[in-house]
Amino acid sequence: MQTPTIPLNPSSTFPPKSHHTQLKLLPKLHLLPQSLFYRPPKMASLGGFGFGVRSQVVGGGASSSSSSGVDTNGLCTLTEYVGKEGMNVGDDMVVLLHHIQYACKRIAALVASPFNSSLGKQNTLAGTGTASGRDAPKPLDIVSNEIILSSLRSSGKVAVMASEEDDAPIWLTDDGPFVVVTDPLDGSRNIDASIPTGTIFGIYNRLVEVDHLPKEEKALLNSLQAGARLVAAGYVLYSSATILCTSFGSGTHAFTLDHSTGDFILTHPSIKIPPRGQIYSVNDARYFDWPEGLRRYIDTVRQGKGRYPKKYSARYICSLVADLHRTLMYGGVAMNPRDHLRLVYEANPLSFLAEQAGGRGSDGKSRILSIQPVKLHQRLPLFLGSLEDMEELESYGDVQQRVNPGYEV
Ligand SMILES: O=P(O)(O)OC[C@H]1O[C@](O)(COP(=O)(O)O)[C@@H](O)[C@@H]1O
């Protein structure tokens, strides 16, 4: 089944009528004749990324056809992957994911559009947040936020949305089973140079035990859940390819947008971050503001004098989703050692993905997912990466940058 064409104009109504019809059909996807599903031509180079993999996920053997008669050599869309024939994450989650995908396809179109370049510039629209200077939201952040809010509202599945761009969480639907936390467009300051950006999201169950509280109070409590309670998380990387990487608590899987059909196709099932990388990723212009432990760690690994006796290389895109994506692929550590990134919107969802890929997310001392958020916009140092690299880094003890003078670029 194909998803609708993405309107470039961010203010266009959501969802289009045809989209509505499709949503009603979604929970019954498995009942449709399989001939209706999109099947790209078989590609030898992608062998192993298709339904054969999915049958492993659902516990099947290496058969060439599933019980429903699906061609197990075909490619697999995200919706099929999570649906009844795949991971079976539940109808509510399938509908929510469909809306998140739709929103991210609109954002992908927006960041790539020649008609929206002014949206990447600083602040010509008024934001609702309190950040200023280089942290102030750009129009593109605000439009992306609106796109996500509109999709989550339309899904009918979300009780609360908490966004990096809003001062307070927004209560959407009393009986929505989920809570969504999001950074709608991370790295947007890079947009003028066409550097990759990303959307980050985390999904929790609604806390039914606080249903009786006033909206403001229950919205906040639902949004301040510890990362260990995440039921799903993901990011969408807007780069040379648009990649949606997600986890529902059983592995991390990435899907690449096929622009010809609008489908996210499974391209990286069960990502395993190498236990060791040879790359460190940090803004090392801040070297003289770092604590002694972090300086020693970086000096050691770049000379090839660490536990892994290879000279490390530096890579720093300064766009969190892109830096994490590379780290998941190649290993190493992606870090932002000062109190800058947000626990609720960035650190928790990305740590969940890193852990599900066999890596680790830490603030330099503790596991991110075990930290109880006390403030919605709480900031902290963030280190994500390969297990052995992270253990070595943390053995230096003093790796959190406490000096945070505010940087202009
Ligand atoms: O300026 P620094 O410390 O290198 O921080 C860069 C990081 O900040 C970010 O731009 C996010 O900052 P914002 O949340 O303020 O947009 C990340 O994409 C990037 O990893």
Ligand as a Chemical Component Dictionary entry (heavy atoms), coordinates in Angstrom:
data_LIG
# 
_chem_comp.id                   LIG 
_chem_comp.type                 NON-POLYMER 
_chem_comp.pdbx_formal_charge   0 
_chem_comp.three_letter_code    LIG 
# 
loop_
_chem_comp_atom.comp_id 
_chem_comp_atom.atom_id 
_chem_comp_atom.alt_atom_id 
_chem_comp_atom.type_symbol 
_chem_comp_atom.charge 
_chem_comp_atom.model_Cartn_x 
_chem_comp_atom.model_Cartn_y 
_chem_comp_atom.model_Cartn_z 
_chem_comp_atom.pdbx_ordinal 
LIG O1  O1  O 0 27.743 23.264 19.911 1  
LIG P1  P1  P 0 28.002 21.878 20.359 2  
LIG O2  O2  O 0 28.306 21.825 21.818 3  
LIG O3  O3  O 0 29.062 21.209 19.547 4  
LIG O4  O4  O 0 26.619 21.097 20.230 5  
LIG C1  C1  C 0 26.193 20.573 19.023 6  
LIG C2  C2  C 0 24.998 19.734 19.244 7  
LIG O5  O5  O 0 23.908 20.590 19.452 8  
LIG C3  C3  C 0 22.877 20.270 18.536 9  
LIG O6  O6  O 0 22.973 21.153 17.452 10 
LIG C4  C4  C 0 21.548 20.366 19.208 11 
LIG O7  O7  O 0 21.396 21.642 19.727 12 
LIG P2  P2  P 0 19.922 22.222 19.854 13 
LIG O8  O8  O 0 19.127 21.187 20.605 14 
LIG O9  O9  O 0 20.103 23.498 20.611 15 
LIG O10 O10 O 0 19.422 22.398 18.451 16 
LIG C5  C5  C 0 23.190 18.862 18.078 17 
LIG O11 O11 O 0 22.647 18.560 16.826 18 
LIG C6  C6  C 0 24.682 18.842 18.086 19 
LIG O12 O12 O 0 25.141 17.553 18.298 20 
# 
loop_
_chem_comp_bond.comp_id 
_chem_comp_bond.atom_id_1 
_chem_comp_bond.atom_id_2 
_chem_comp_bond.value_order 
_chem_comp_bond.pdbx_ordinal 
LIG O1 P1  DOUB 1  
LIG P1 O2  SING 2  
LIG P1 O3  SING 3  
LIG P1 O4  SING 4  
LIG O4 C1  SING 5  
LIG C1 C2  SING 6  
LIG C2 O5  SING 7  
LIG C2 C6  SING 8  
LIG O5 C3  SING 9  
LIG C3 O6  SING 10 
LIG C3 C4  SING 11 
LIG C3 C5  SING 12 
LIG C4 O7  SING 13 
LIG O7 P2  SING 14 
LIG P2 O8  DOUB 15 
LIG P2 O9  SING 16 
LIG P2 O10 SING 17 
LIG C5 O11 SING 18 
LIG C5 C6  SING 19 
LIG C6 O12 SING 20 
# 
